[in-house]
Amino acid sequence: MPETRPLSYPKNRIRVLLLENIHPSAVATFKEEGYQVETEAKSLSEAELIERLPNVSILGIRSGTKLTAKALEAGPHLLAVGAFCIGTNQIDLRAATKAGSAVFNAPYSNTRSVVELALGEIIMLMRRTFERSTDMHQGVWKKTATGSFEVRGKTLGIVGYGNIGAQLSVLAEALGMQVVFYDLGTKLALGNARQTSLEELLETSDVVTLHVDGRKDNADIIGKKELAAMKPGSLLLNLSRGHVVDEPALAEALKSGHLAGAALDVYPSEPDNGKPFDSPLRSLPNVILTPHIAGSTLEAQNNIGEYVSAKLISFINSGDTTLSINLPNLQLPAQAGQHRLIHIHRNEPGVLAKINSILADTNISGQYLGTTPEAGYVITDLASASSAEAKTKLAKLPETIRVRLLY
């Protein structure tokens, strides 16, 4: 059996570009791997990305950088993209797939941070603490219990029972709250929580908190009609996506007194750091506004940096696409003395047959195939020194998007 070849590329030729103050833990992880790392504190525009991406192998971004099809076309060597955050709406995922760039994010790493902020804001709003603090800063001493309540015994309605919603459910119950939740799918309720309809949730909840994803179908799921259906004197929290709440309608519901308060961390339009922020919710009493920081704790950013960088390195080194957003999720165990070929192709009938026809004279010791509607992904381990020749032939297939010989 032939010995395993060294990596088909020197690691110091892997160029990593990290934007938007991604945590130093990611920088350290990439450098320990031997990659070249460049960092930028800000997001980059499409034009700036087009200028910077031609020689980049790995791009790391957060929510402020919009990775468009045009930008992806400028990165012929871009093997992978890391979204060092939860959402991936800022990335054209279809274009990334067509370019053969694997996309990874951090769906769980800041869950606790978001949950803790939500709990803190529920208590602050219930006690009208933010209003009293604002009074004090203006020199007004207003000691009163009017409109101030405990959270114990109140009903919390959670819209979106994913990782964040479920963990919030458990901790809210520990504070003595009753929990109901609404989700598009049937979910296993934790503790004493109960799944219900959105209509019942809005009508019965003292606090409604939103933890949904950024899909277009979620736009204005809380609009004028839903706000009117909410329990009079209730509270609304949105720590999910800015477009899921009709802000002008929310402002009217607060001004009229129908809602007693709100807390928002996300907005339909979010400026870059240092630029002015505007919203119809500004200056309203008992409204807490934060600049998209629900997941921004040092612990969460460190966890995200470590998690996403590890996923990217595993993909580069072994072809592992576990938890990739846009490519089929495959992981082929390492096998001694083998040559590993990675093939990304358009998902069309007969491609695997063409691949194996090219590999017919070699000994395949392991092969996995996975597909999505757009792409097919094949990992093949060969016990043959002819893998470089096979790579050349695979690259010529009309369906091929990207082919790599890892070692």
KELUMLUM-408136 format. One record per residue (C-alpha): x negated, y negated, z. Coordinates in steps of 0.02 Angstrom, whole numbers, padded with zeros to 5 digits, always signed. Example, Ala and Ser with C-alpha at 12.3 -4.5 7.8 and 13.67 -1.06 7.14 Angstrom:
BEGIN
-00615+00225+00390-00684+00053+00357
END
This chain:
BEGIN
+00000+00000+00000-00073-00170-00047-00115-00294+00087+00000-00442+00113-00056-00590+00011-00087-00757+00094+00051-00887+00075+00073-00939-00106+00046-01122-00057-00068-01206+00070+00036-01268+00215-00049-01437+00210+00033-01464+00040+00206-01459+00120+00253-01642+00137+00386-01689+00265+00475-01857+00266+00573-01895+00426+00687-02047+00433+00790-02140+00564+00681-02112+00718+00699-01923+00722+00636-01860+00889+00448-01832+00910+00482-01649+00950+00517-01621+00764+00359-01714+00714+00256-01608+00833+00335-01446+00772+00298-01484+00589+00120-01539+00625+00087-01382+00726+00141-01283+00573+00010-01376+00471+00130-01482+00367+00096-01663+00319+00221-01777+00406+00275-01954+00367+00401-02047+00475+00511-02199+00452+00611-02285+00590+00749-02338+00471+00864-02259+00344+00820-02274+00160+00929-02333+00017+00958-02228-00138+00827-02330-00233+00701-02307-00093+00735-02120-00086+00710-02104-00274+00541-02186-00252+00487-02080-00104+00556-01905-00143+00455-01846-00295+00319-01765-00188+00424-01722-00034+00457-01540+00014+00564-01569+00169+00675-01720+00204+00741-01755+00378+00882-01881+00402+01017-01931+00523+01188-02006+00487+01127-02172+00414+01043-02106+00257+01155-02065+00109+01077-01924+00008+01157-01939-00164+01145-01834-00321+01031-01964-00400+00914-01960-00252+00909-01770-00254+00867-01771-00440+00712-01873-00395+00647-01734-00282+00598-01586-00392+00494-01512-00250+00626-01540-00116+00648-01367-00042+00754-01412+00108+00849-01553+00194+00873-01565+00381+01020-01665+00451+00959-01701+00627+01137-01726+00686+01303-01633+00680+01384-01704+00523+01329-01680+00343+01452-01799+00257+01306-01911+00212+01234-01775+00100+01301-01727-00072+01302-01541-00032+01354-01486-00206+01210-01584-00282+01091-01510-00153+01146-01336-00202+01123-01373-00387+00948-01436-00346+00906-01278-00248+00881-01374-00086+00939-01286+00073+01029-01397+00198+01026-01369+00386+01104-01468+00529+01121-01458+00718+01301-01410+00754+01279-01371+00938+01128-01464+01006+01215-01622+01069+01379-01544+01126+01347-01574+01311+01301-01756+01284+01462-01792+01190+01567-01702+01319+01489-01797+01464+01521-01966+01381+01702-01917+01346+01729-01868+01527+01647-02028+01590+01754-02135+01476+01914-02047+01527+01878-02088+01709+01824-02267+01668+01983-02298+01567+02097-02218+01696+02023-02328+01833+02011-02483+01719+01831-02493+01776+01770-02571+01614+01895-02714+01631+01847-02746+01811+01662-02745+01765+01694-02873+01626+01788-02982+01751+01643-02975+01872+01517-03025+01739+01626-03177+01708+01631-03220+01894+01808-03156+01922+01843-03054+02080+02002-02953+02047+02022-02815+02175+02180-02719+02129+02247-02542+02111+02372-02593+01977+02355-02480+01825+02219-02377+01908+02242-02188+01918+02151-02027+01962+02123-01902+01822+02177-01758+01934+02346-01691+01879+02347-01785+01715+02365-01698+01545+02221-01704+01424+02262-01673+01241+02114-01616+01136+02130-01629+00947+02000-01510+00875+01952-01361+00983+01777-01327+00919+01617-01323+01020+01641-01496+01093+01828-01483+01120+01814-01314+01205+01676-01368+01323+01770-01528+01366+01922-01420+01403+01828-01319+01534+01751-01470+01622+01914-01568+01619+02003-01423+01705+01866-01424+01838+01918-01604+01874+02098-01548+01897+02168-01597+01728+02294-01494+01629+02233-01462+01452+02328-01438+01291+02245-01433+01122+02285-01438+00937+02182-01355+00801+02215-01304+00621+02168-01125+00662+02221-01011+00804+02089-01027+00939+02053-00929+01097+02101-01044+01240+01975-01060+01381+02034-01066+01561+02215-01121+01574+02213-01226+01416+02360-01203+01297+02368-01224+01108+02514-01326+01046+02574-01431+00900+02504-01604+00867+02677-01677+00895+02695-01601+01069+02517-01647+01114+02544-01830+01071+02709-01839+01165+02649-01758+01326+02466-01806+01348+02405-01943+01463+02241-01943+01368+02215-01893+01186+02036-01861+01131+01982-01824+00952+01846-01697+00910+01876-01655+00726+01756-01642+00580+01731-01768+00442+01827-01684+00301+01930-01802+00192+02092-01720+00247+02062-01789+00422+02072-01970+00364+02197-02067+00472+02262-01913+00561+02299-02037+00699+02394-02174+00610+02540-02288+00650+02665-02144+00660+02555-02038+00774+02513-02186+00887+02698-02225+00906+02727-02043+00954+02599-02050+01094+02657-02059+01274+02681-02240+01331+02533-02296+01437+02420-02159+01373+02238-02171+01318+02150-02128+01155+01968-02076+01131+01880-02053+00964+01704-01982+00973+01717-01885+00810+01726-01980+00644+01772-02160+00611+01896-02129+00470+02011-02017+00573+02094-02165+00662+02187-02311+00582+02096-02450+00676+02218-02593+00638+02364-02484+00693+02270-02438+00852+02236-02622+00888+02422-02660+00873+02468-02515+00988+02347-02584+01118+02403-02765+01101+02586-02714+01119+02547-02619+01279+02608-02454+01209+02434-02383+01242+02343-02427+01402+02167-02411+01334+02048-02332+01211+01866-02283+01189+01782-02270+01020+01606-02219+00972+01632-02207+00783+01705-02325+00654+01758-02327+00470+01613-02444+00433+01456-02438+00539+01316-02566+00516+01131-02529+00529+01041-02571+00691+01031-02758+00720+01168-02805+00596+01334-02880+00654+01476-02764+00702+01657-02811+00673+01819-02722+00718+01999-02769+00759+01967-02686+00928+01836-02811+00985+01880-02915+01138+02032-02809+01183+02043-02768+01369+02017-02589+01428+01936-02541+01262+01763-02463+01271+01662-02481+01111+01494-02392+01091+01379-02389+00938+01390-02204+00885+01288-02145+01035+01395-02001+01100+01260-01876+01056+01115-01994+01086+01032-01934+01244+00849-01891+01258+00895-01712+01298+01007-01696+01145+00885-01779+01026+00744-01667+01088+00853-01513+01065+00904-01568+00890+00724-01603+00842+00667-01432+00897+00816-01338+00825+00824-01414+00651+00635-01413+00625+00629-01229+00674+00767-01187+00548+00676-01282+00410+00510-01197+00446+00593-01025+00450+00669-01059+00279+00504-01118+00205+00404-00973+00277+00525-00827+00261+00674-00882+00156+00791-00869+00307+00952-00967+00271+01045-00922+00431+01166-01066+00471+01124-01158+00310+01269-01273+00262+01260-01249+00074+01171-01085+00034+01227-00906+00074+01167-00856+00247+01034-00720+00227+00892-00655+00333+00781-00512+00274+00668-00442+00410+00482-00463+00381+00399-00308+00306+00213-00275+00312+00115-00269+00151+00253-00344+00043+00271-00490-00078+00429-00593-00050+00523-00676-00193+00659-00805-00165+00782-00836-00306+00921-00968-00306+01036-00964-00456+01203-01021-00521+01336-00898-00467+01378-00815-00632+01416-00631-00669+01270-00516-00704+01127-00618-00630+01075-00484-00506+01068-00358-00648+00953-00475-00745+00842-00497-00591+00826-00312-00562+00794-00281-00746+00642-00394-00731+00591-00302-00573+00625-00128-00646+00441-00079-00650+00409-00131-00470+00449-00046-00305+00582-00148-00215+00569-00114-00029+00708-00233+00024+00835-00346-00061+00980-00453+00000+01105-00550-00107+01230-00679-00048+01342-00795-00146+01448-00951-00127+01564-01016-00264+01420-01123-00329+01262-01023-00298+01186-00852-00277+01037-00821-00163+00925-00667-00174+00781-00617-00060+00675-00476-00131+00523-00391-00053+00408-00303-00176+00271-00176-00140+00178-00231-00296+00041-00352-00344+00139-00399-00500+00254-00516-00404+00174-00673-00480+00218-00608-00654+00395-00570-00596+00411-00747-00528+00365-00819-00697+00495-00711-00785+00630-00752-00657+00598-00938-00679+00644-00920-00863+00819-00850-00830+00947-00979-00888+01043-00962-00724+00889-00996-00615+00895-01150-00503+00736-01117-00404+00618-00971-00380+00479-00958-00251+00346-00829-00210+00320-00843-00023+00174-00722+00000
END
